[in-house]
């Protein structure tokens, strides 16, 4: 479904990723692990066309997409949930959600998708007309994922969905991710919580200093001594 072939990218003189390759099959959850600054977010931003490539190529469903604009990437069915609480705090929960469908508003029934999001996150429905800035951190994370789902993605790019959440909310968030995947959504997951990332994914990649250091089925990475020592604390 997705192929990232030998991409190199960066910011100014700083090279953030070098010769990174990965792939994701339809229906998979694939995780991308690594320390802060390893290049995980840059990799997602390259797929989303937020950061231009210096070399390499990206294909989605057999077509090259590395020449497209971010809105065209969304139209193809790839939607990213960025790290942090990137919401519009002065707008209501409902208005934040409806912005998610904007680029595909001619193809999607916004009201229908809104109700689907409320089925997934009932707490958002309870706060539908509340300003998004007054939500808790966990509710804001639900809102960000819900807004992404409004565009009916084929592939969801998730950047640190557990960041700053309590253990109870982390468990809830990953249950939602697994349920969405079972319903047919493919997921590329960037996550520092290696335990939960490897537990819910089928395949994983480990980035170090902008390069892929390890890769393999998640169960194999869980038993890899170097991965366990560096990322699992065991």
C-alpha positions as semicolon CSV with decimal commas, in nm:
position;residue;x (nm);y (nm);z (nm)
1;X;0,000;0,000;0,000
2;X;0,278;0,241;0,101
3;X;0,644;0,227;-0,004
4;X;0,907;0,471;0,116
5;X;1,224;0,409;-0,085
6;X;1,556;0,556;0,025
7;X;1,429;0,898;0,128
8;X;1,661;1,170;0,253
9;X;1,524;1,496;0,391
10;X;1,600;1,769;0,640
11;X;1,572;2,129;0,746
12;X;1,824;2,378;0,607
13;X;2,168;2,228;0,657
14;X;2,040;1,970;0,901
15;X;1,976;1,625;0,756
16;X;1,701;1,462;0,961
17;X;1,657;1,131;0,776
18;X;1,893;0,954;0,539
19;X;1,817;0,667;0,302
20;X;1,508;0,561;0,497
21;X;1,300;0,282;0,344
22;X;0,987;0,121;0,481
23;X;0,667;-0,036;0,358
24;X;0,318;-0,096;0,484
25;X;0,069;-0,348;0,348
26;X;-0,302;-0,275;0,334
27;X;-0,468;-0,352;0,668
28;X;-0,148;-0,343;0,872
29;X;-0,041;-0,144;1,176
30;X;0,329;-0,067;1,135
31;X;0,519;0,115;1,409
32;X;0,817;0,347;1,383
33;X;1,023;0,364;1,701
34;X;1,319;0,571;1,811
35;X;1,443;0,832;2,055
36;X;1,361;1,202;2,030
37;X;1,531;1,351;1,725
38;X;1,571;1,015;1,551
39;X;1,372;1,130;1,246
40;X;1,035;0,969;1,313
41;X;0,821;1,281;1,274
42;X;1,023;1,393;0,972
43;X;0,947;1,060;0,805
44;X;0,573;1,113;0,855
45;X;0,602;1,473;0,738
46;X;0,772;1,355;0,419
47;X;0,485;1,116;0,349
48;X;0,237;1,400;0,413
49;X;0,436;1,636;0,186
50;X;0,503;1,875;0,473
51;X;0,878;1,828;0,425
52;X;1,021;1,797;0,071
53;X;1,247;1,508;-0,020
54;X;1,610;1,563;-0,111
55;X;1,625;1,218;-0,265
56;X;1,427;0,895;-0,279
57;X;1,062;0,839;-0,361
58;X;0,729;0,754;-0,199
59;X;0,453;0,550;-0,361
60;X;0,098;0,489;-0,242
61;X;-0,124;0,226;-0,397
62;X;0,125;0,197;-0,681
63;X;0,145;0,569;-0,766
64;X;0,426;0,811;-0,681
65;X;0,303;1,080;-0,444
66;X;0,622;1,264;-0,346
67;X;0,546;1,543;-0,596
68;X;0,200;1,617;-0,453
69;X;0,085;1,895;-0,219
70;X;-0,038;1,813;0,134
71;X;-0,404;1,863;0,038
72;X;-0,357;1,626;-0,256
73;X;-0,207;1,367;-0,020
74;X;-0,519;1,391;0,196
75;X;-0,737;1,355;-0,115
76;X;-0,551;1,031;-0,193
77;X;-0,652;0,895;0,148
78;X;-0,349;0,962;0,371
79;X;-0,422;1,170;0,681
80;X;-0,177;1,260;0,956
81;X;-0,251;1,322;1,324
82;X;0,043;1,539;1,436
83;X;0,220;1,524;1,769
84;X;0,082;1,756;2,037
85;X;-0,256;1,919;2,068
86;X;-0,293;2,077;1,724
87;X;-0,653;2,191;1,756
88;X;-0,837;2,520;1,704
89;X;-0,901;2,610;2,070
90;X;-1,153;2,889;2,010
91;X;-1,372;2,672;1,787
92;X;-1,620;2,417;1,915
93;X;-1,557;2,045;1,905
94;X;-1,808;2,016;1,620
95;X;-1,642;2,289;1,413
96;X;-1,298;2,132;1,468
97;X;-1,434;1,803;1,340
98;X;-1,598;1,957;1,036
99;X;-1,271;2,118;0,932
100;X;-1,137;1,765;0,890
101;X;-1,367;1,700;0,596
102;X;-1,299;2,031;0,420
103;X;-1,060;1,907;0,151
104;X;-1,301;1,622;0,060
105;X;-1,628;1,803;0,128
106;X;-1,768;1,724;-0,218
107;X;-1,719;1,350;-0,175
108;X;-1,807;1,302;0,194
109;X;-2,125;1,340;0,396
110;X;-1,990;1,547;0,685
111;X;-2,284;1,485;0,915
112;X;-2,263;1,109;0,865
113;X;-1,890;1,105;0,939
114;X;-1,944;1,327;1,242
115;X;-2,188;1,077;1,390
116;X;-1,939;0,796;1,323
117;X;-1,672;0,987;1,517
118;X;-1,916;1,042;1,803
119;X;-1,985;0,668;1,809
120;X;-1,610;0,606;1,847
121;X;-1,560;0,886;2,101
122;X;-1,887;0,940;2,293
123;X;-1,714;1,192;2,517
124;X;-1,676;1,427;2,221
125;X;-2,050;1,415;2,158
126;X;-2,110;1,522;2,517
127;X;-1,888;1,826;2,451
128;X;-1,995;1,892;2,091
129;X;-2,053;2,268;2,134
130;X;-1,783;2,325;2,394
131;X;-1,475;2,524;2,291
132;X;-1,200;2,274;2,209
133;X;-0,948;2,465;2,418
134;X;-1,139;2,376;2,735
135;X;-1,108;1,999;2,677
136;X;-0,871;1,783;2,877
137;X;-0,554;1,656;2,711
138;X;-0,708;1,316;2,649
139;X;-1,021;1,468;2,498
140;X;-0,810;1,688;2,272
141;X;-0,626;1,379;2,149
142;X;-0,962;1,216;2,076
143;X;-1,060;1,528;1,885
144;X;-0,745;1,519;1,674
145;X;-0,799;1,156;1,579
146;X;-1,168;1,223;1,520
147;X;-1,089;1,517;1,293
148;X;-0,855;1,296;1,090
149;X;-1,123;1,027;1,059
150;X;-1,365;1,284;0,915
151;X;-1,166;1,268;0,589
152;X;-1,227;0,890;0,562
153;X;-0,859;0,799;0,535
154;X;-0,728;0,476;0,393
155;X;-0,401;0,524;0,583
156;X;-0,373;0,705;0,916
157;X;-0,035;0,848;1,020
158;X;-0,030;0,877;1,400
159;X;0,246;1,077;1,569
160;X;0,281;1,001;1,943
161;X;-0,089;0,944;2,023
162;X;-0,010;0,851;2,385
163;X;0,194;1,165;2,460
164;X;0,098;1,316;2,794
165;X;-0,191;1,078;2,857
166;X;-0,264;0,881;3,172
167;X;-0,220;0,502;3,159
168;X;-0,599;0,457;3,148
169;X;-0,633;0,690;2,849
170;X;-0,334;0,530;2,675
171;X;-0,512;0,194;2,702
172;X;-0,833;0,348;2,565
173;X;-0,652;0,523;2,279
174;X;-0,477;0,208;2,162
175;X;-0,797;0,005;2,190
176;X;-0,955;0,258;1,952
177;X;-0,656;0,231;1,715
178;X;-0,677;-0,149;1,710
179;X;-1,055;-0,139;1,658
180;X;-1,015;0,106;1,368
181;X;-0,755;-0,124;1,216
182;X;-0,986;-0,426;1,250
183;X;-1,248;-0,222;1,064
184;X;-1,006;-0,183;0,771
185;X;-0,795;0,126;0,845
186;X;-0,420;0,094;0,784
187;X;-0,199;0,272;1,040
188;X;0,160;0,395;1,045
189;X;0,232;0,464;1,410
190;X;0,511;0,676;1,558
191;X;0,529;0,611;1,931
192;X;0,786;0,639;2,210
193;X;0,595;0,391;2,425
194;X;0,758;0,092;2,260
195;X;0,567;-0,161;2,472
196;X;0,224;-0,062;2,345
197;X;0,345;0,013;1,992
198;X;0,496;-0,331;1,945
199;X;0,201;-0,499;2,118
200;X;-0,056;-0,358;1,874
201;X;0,149;-0,361;1,551
202;X;0,250;-0,635;1,312
203;X;0,581;-0,494;1,192
204;X;0,821;-0,234;1,323
205;X;1,115;-0,014;1,229
206;X;1,364;0,145;1,468
207;X;1,522;0,475;1,369
208;X;1,853;0,596;1,510
209;X;2,010;0,923;1,401
210;X;1,790;0,943;1,094
211;X;1,859;0,590;0,970
212;X;1,678;0,257;1,003
213;X;1,877;0,054;1,256
214;X;1,644;-0,244;1,307
215;X;1,331;-0,376;1,139
216;X;1,121;-0,688;1,156
217;X;0,798;-0,841;1,282
218;X;0,699;-0,675;1,609
219;X;0,726;-1,001;1,803
220;X;1,088;-1,036;1,686
221;X;1,173;-0,679;1,785
222;X;1,027;-0,745;2,129
223;X;1,275;-1,029;2,174
224;X;1,575;-0,850;2,016
225;X;1,827;-0,791;2,297
226;X;1,947;-0,456;2,162
227;X;1,594;-0,326;2,109
228;X;1,491;-0,448;2,455
229;X;1,786;-0,275;2,619
230;X;1,747;0,053;2,433
231;X;1,368;0,090;2,409
232;X;1,201;-0,157;2,643
233;X;1,425;-0,108;2,945
234;X;1,480;-0,480;2,991
